[in-house]
Amino acid sequence: MVIGDLITLTNSQTSGYRNGTTGLIIKIEEVRKDLKLFWIMLPDDNTVPFWRLEFEVVSGSRRLDSNS
């Protein structure tokens, strides 16, 4: 999973965005060695942070590593 991947929200927890909303990963922030925060640009042009468990990659590299 890399910057530029297209995602769909599947388990949105606190953002107020509905599951099924699509967006683009524009930044990946390492909070800890084993925890990343993904900044997603959504259709309304807002950039919102999500945890990995809140979305699925629709298209892109689909490269998954142990730190994703």
C-alpha positions as CSV (number, residue, x, y, z in Angstrom):
1,M,0.0,0.0,0.0
2,V,1.5,3.3,-1.2
3,I,0.6,6.9,-1.8
4,G,-1.7,7.2,-4.7
5,D,-3.7,4.0,-4.0
6,L,-7.4,4.2,-4.4
7,I,-9.4,3.0,-1.4
8,T,-12.9,2.4,-0.2
9,L,-14.0,3.0,3.3
10,T,-15.3,-0.3,4.8
11,N,-15.2,0.2,8.6
12,S,-15.3,4.0,9.2
13,Q,-15.2,4.5,12.9
14,T,-15.2,8.2,13.9
15,S,-14.8,10.4,10.8
16,G,-18.5,10.7,9.9
17,Y,-17.9,9.4,6.4
18,R,-20.0,6.5,5.2
19,N,-18.7,3.1,4.3
20,G,-18.4,2.9,0.5
21,T,-16.9,6.3,0.1
22,T,-13.8,6.2,-2.1
23,G,-10.6,8.2,-1.7
24,L,-6.9,8.4,-2.4
25,I,-4.0,7.8,0.0
26,I,-2.0,11.0,0.0
27,K,0.2,10.5,3.0
28,I,1.3,7.6,5.3
29,E,2.4,8.6,8.8
30,E,4.2,6.1,11.0
31,V,2.8,6.6,14.6
32,R,4.9,3.7,15.9
33,K,6.9,1.0,14.3
34,D,3.8,-1.3,14.1
35,L,1.1,1.4,13.6
36,K,0.4,3.7,10.6
37,L,-2.1,6.5,10.0
38,F,-3.2,6.9,6.4
39,W,-4.2,10.4,5.2
40,I,-7.0,10.0,2.6
41,M,-8.3,12.7,0.2
42,L,-12.0,12.2,-0.1
43,P,-14.5,13.3,-2.8
44,D,-15.3,16.6,-0.9
45,D,-11.6,17.5,-1.1
46,N,-11.1,17.0,2.7
47,T,-8.0,15.1,3.8
48,V,-8.9,12.8,6.7
49,P,-6.7,10.3,8.8
50,F,-7.8,6.7,8.9
51,W,-6.4,3.6,10.5
52,R,-5.7,0.6,8.3
53,L,-8.7,-1.4,9.5
54,E,-11.1,1.3,8.2
55,F,-10.6,0.8,4.5
56,E,-9.7,-1.6,1.6
57,V,-7.4,-0.9,-1.3
58,V,-9.5,-0.8,-4.6
59,S,-6.6,-0.3,-7.0
60,G,-3.0,0.5,-6.7
61,S,0.1,-1.4,-5.8
62,R,-1.6,-3.8,-3.4
63,R,1.8,-4.2,-1.8
64,L,1.2,-5.3,1.7
65,D,4.0,-5.6,4.3
66,S,4.0,-6.6,7.9
67,N,3.8,-2.9,9.0
68,S,0.6,-2.0,7.0
